[in-house]
Amino acid sequence: MRLRPSPRAALVAMIVGAVLHTAAALWAWQTWGVFGRGNVLTWMDLPVSLLYLHLDGPTLLTWSLIAGGLQWAAIAAGLTLLLGRSARHRA
């Protein structure tokens, strides 16, 4: 089954969004201190981070990677579809 250009572009955008989020979250986790990294992950994943704001340590990172990655993937796909629809030729 071949995807049309719009769903294929949205799928690629979802994958890229999730990969970029994973890279950014892991970079923040490694380079920021114990106090700062939780704050960076929280701000990076707003509003979904409000669901796991009470967590700390590796559990916070896990939830950030899962929920934040899904959020970034959805935003990337939505923006790709919106841009694709707005760029189409109107006949």
C-alpha contacts under 8 A as a table, 3 or more apart, distances in Angstrom:
res1	aa1	res2	aa2	distance
3	L	6	S	7.94
3	L	7	P	6.18
3	L	8	R	5.61
4	R	7	P	5.83
4	R	8	R	6.15
5	P	8	R	5.14
5	P	9	A	5.99
6	S	9	A	5.17
6	S	10	A	6.19
6	S	81	L	6.49
6	S	84	G	6.81
7	P	10	A	4.94
7	P	11	L	6.08
7	P	81	L	7.84
8	R	11	L	5.08
8	R	12	V	6.26
9	A	12	V	5.12
9	A	13	A	6.08
9	A	77	A	7.83
9	A	80	T	6.95
9	A	81	L	7.81
10	A	13	A	4.96
10	A	14	M	6.08
10	A	76	A	7.49
10	A	77	A	4.48
10	A	78	G	7.34
10	A	80	T	5.81
10	A	81	L	6.26
11	L	14	M	5.05
11	L	15	I	6.35
11	L	77	A	6.75
12	V	15	I	5.20
12	V	16	V	6.15
13	A	16	V	5.05
13	A	17	G	5.89
13	A	73	A	7.00
13	A	76	A	5.43
13	A	77	A	5.31
13	A	80	T	6.81
14	M	17	G	5.10
14	M	18	A	6.17
14	M	72	W	7.59
14	M	73	A	4.13
14	M	74	A	6.35
14	M	75	I	7.98
14	M	76	A	5.71
14	M	77	A	5.24
15	I	18	A	5.23
15	I	19	V	6.13
15	I	73	A	6.58
16	V	19	V	5.09
16	V	20	L	6.01
16	V	73	A	7.47
17	G	20	L	5.21
17	G	21	H	6.11
17	G	69	G	7.28
17	G	72	W	5.39
17	G	73	A	4.69
17	G	75	I	7.95
17	G	76	A	5.73
18	A	21	H	5.10
18	A	22	T	6.13
18	A	69	G	4.74
18	A	70	L	6.67
18	A	72	W	6.03
18	A	73	A	5.12
19	V	22	T	5.06
19	V	23	A	6.17
19	V	69	G	7.76
20	L	23	A	5.11
20	L	24	A	6.07
21	H	24	A	5.09
21	H	25	A	5.93
21	H	65	L	7.41
21	H	68	G	7.26
21	H	69	G	5.66
21	H	72	W	6.68
22	T	25	A	5.18
22	T	26	L	6.04
22	T	65	L	5.99
22	T	69	G	6.67
23	A	26	L	5.31
23	A	27	W	6.00
24	A	27	W	5.08
24	A	28	A	6.09
25	A	28	A	5.14
25	A	29	W	6.06
25	A	41	L	6.52
25	A	61	L	7.67
25	A	64	S	7.50
25	A	65	L	7.00
26	L	29	W	4.96
26	L	30	Q	6.15
27	W	30	Q	5.25
27	W	31	T	6.04
28	A	31	T	5.36
28	A	32	W	5.56
28	A	37	R	5.89
28	A	40	V	6.91
28	A	41	L	7.37
29	W	32	W	5.92
29	W	33	G	7.87
29	W	37	R	5.43
29	W	38	G	7.90
29	W	61	L	7.58
30	Q	33	G	7.94
31	T	37	R	7.92
32	W	35	F	7.85
32	W	36	G	5.58
32	W	37	R	4.97
33	G	36	G	5.25
33	G	37	R	5.86
34	V	37	R	5.86
34	V	38	G	7.19
35	F	38	G	6.27
35	F	39	N	7.12
36	G	39	N	5.23
36	G	40	V	6.21
37	R	40	V	5.05
37	R	41	L	6.17
38	G	41	L	5.22
38	G	42	T	6.09
38	G	56	D	7.51
38	G	60	L	7.51
39	N	42	T	5.05
39	N	43	W	6.21
40	V	43	W	5.31
40	V	44	M	5.96
41	L	44	M	5.01
41	L	45	D	6.14
41	L	49	S	7.90
41	L	61	L	7.89
41	L	64	S	6.79
42	T	45	D	5.43
42	T	46	L	6.18
42	T	49	S	5.45
42	T	50	L	7.67
42	T	53	L	7.07
43	W	46	L	5.39
43	W	49	S	7.72
45	D	48	V	5.89
45	D	49	S	5.23
45	D	64	S	7.12
45	D	68	G	5.19
45	D	71	Q	7.59
46	L	49	S	5.13
46	L	50	L	6.84
47	P	50	L	5.84
48	V	51	L	5.85
48	V	52	Y	7.84
48	V	67	A	6.83
48	V	68	G	6.70
48	V	71	Q	7.31
49	S	52	Y	5.46
49	S	53	L	5.80
49	S	64	S	7.13
49	S	67	A	7.72
49	S	68	G	7.19
50	L	53	L	5.07
51	L	54	H	7.97
52	Y	55	L	5.69
52	Y	60	L	6.99
52	Y	63	W	6.90
53	L	60	L	7.79
55	L	59	T	6.35
55	L	60	L	5.22
56	D	59	T	6.03
56	D	60	L	5.00
57	G	60	L	5.49
57	G	61	L	6.78
58	P	61	L	5.00
58	P	62	T	6.14
59	T	62	T	5.05
59	T	63	W	6.22
60	L	63	W	5.30
60	L	64	S	6.01
61	L	64	S	4.98
61	L	65	L	6.09
62	T	65	L	5.18
62	T	66	I	6.27
63	W	66	I	5.09
63	W	67	A	5.69
63	W	68	G	7.36
64	S	67	A	5.52
64	S	68	G	4.93
64	S	69	G	7.08
65	L	68	G	5.56
65	L	69	G	5.32
66	I	69	G	5.26
66	I	70	L	6.22
67	A	70	L	5.17
67	A	71	Q	6.19
68	G	71	Q	4.94
68	G	72	W	6.10
69	G	72	W	5.15
69	G	73	A	6.02
70	L	73	A	5.02
70	L	74	A	6.10
71	Q	74	A	5.19
71	Q	75	I	6.19
72	W	75	I	5.10
72	W	76	A	6.05
73	A	76	A	5.16
73	A	77	A	6.16
74	A	77	A	5.18
74	A	78	G	6.01
75	I	78	G	5.09
75	I	79	L	6.07
76	A	79	L	5.27
76	A	80	T	6.11
77	A	80	T	5.06
77	A	81	L	6.18
78	G	81	L	5.20
78	G	82	L	6.08
79	L	82	L	4.98
79	L	83	L	6.00
80	T	83	L	5.16
80	T	84	G	6.01
81	L	84	G	4.97
81	L	85	R	6.12
82	L	85	R	5.25
82	L	86	S	6.19
83	L	86	S	5.14
83	L	87	A	6.08
84	G	87	A	5.25
84	G	88	R	6.41
85	R	88	R	5.49
